Amino acid sequence: MTINQSRRSLLKAAPLAGLAALPAARATAKEFTPSLHWDETTDVLVIGFGGAGAVTAVTAADLGKKVLIVEKMPAPGGNTAVSAGGFMCPDDISKALAYLKGTFSYCEADMDEKLVELFAKRSFDLNRFIKKLDPEAGTFVYGYAGFKNLEGADVIKRYRVKRKKNAPRRGAGDCLFDVLQQAVAKRSIPVWLEAPAVSLIKRGDEVLGAVVRRGGKEVNVRANLGVVLCTGGYEFDK
């Protein structure tokens, strides 16, 4: 994976792409040298343990890959855990696509058509994906299209994950992230908390891994297949 890997390519394998957009990332990098010592090796290194990071890790693990998640905060969740916990799951992909394209036209905004098509397609499967992660998780409709005058608005539905019976009362974002975090734990995916990524490690344009600060030391982590940046939470970015 190159540093300039496109958002579209990152999202192609993510079943839960509708939960969070992955912004194009910029990161400092240090050049690989033959003398560099790798302290840890994994197939996929996921930087950031919010909704996007959790889904990326679960997807990679289900494909049989070794995964490591690193998170700079003392607890996971990111913006997903403190959000309204909602996600779009339309009744019809083609109508949802017409609606989504209409929002770009309405706002006179630039649009990556392929990315929007992917978003519509993946969003259609979100309820099924949640159920796959946790068969006991229930969802409910809490909202509809924000622009009801646009074509396709009638198929747009927004869902939340139900609080489980007798569970402590918590926010809707917590209910959603609980499903994702439990899926990570069920797959025994290792997670390093309070372990911020310091820089990428590259060889030319190829990203080989990252430097992670853990326990006061800088650790070089090799990623055989790629590094996925899931660090889009502005509220946690100084």
Steps between C-alpha positions, in 0.01 A plus 500: 500500500638842412467810715262645242272196501155619397201500732312298242753216512497497879123470509461225242541223758315672786145366551422785737614783277179687576598544864791732446673676215875452490662836427808518281785485748835671520764366731868547563718211396851375556695318233574132546864400528647147509610559858145572622384242754137385493366455854161365395359349180138470387313473170276805546576788735190704586570842647198625696240297690171672428226368275711504183796332671284232658332410170830500312654266758203263505485488120871421471483237775204330331713479186755302701749781552700580812394842630626749757305810611679795660310784670643814657221543758475300825166359382366411154190640336607830350224709351283194442449440871403861570288542185126463453577144394308523175565346162316512169355177366278564196225272368621521139855553370417669169253743658740572784771575245269745321432670834866521598599642163216748537643629828826583324317683222282682752807623687698562178778282643768297326420129489708185461233298319667161552539564871135606534392184314708291739352682801144430380576133433670436834241696700229267370666212691556673834216344698601156375863569590411609856294183540791291374730652762245456780188289431343641818543863394178672403467816292221753456418787267550840660511730199449544130636706212601854586397632157155352440452690174782312324450195279540174694442659841223250579747209532741671738486374857734565790546236768641464849596192700256419780614495860492139614247393761614569858818669372608827666355810335765639267521718192404379153861529387607266779240243392638502148864489601434220752402273209818589312730472803355162595558378144867602530530323836327187369766472230781548757640793303777662708446864594763742628346792692686823583718412203502787248647452154796735463583455132467266207800298386541497125733382226456745218124522451433165669376507859660216696371575849493766769678625808274468804574650840417239764593507865727798442696321226482525123413163345546421130200301374527321166174462304536233231182596315437860594440777750144634520458848648169525689586819687227730373363628832556875501385535861792285614756675279698770681 
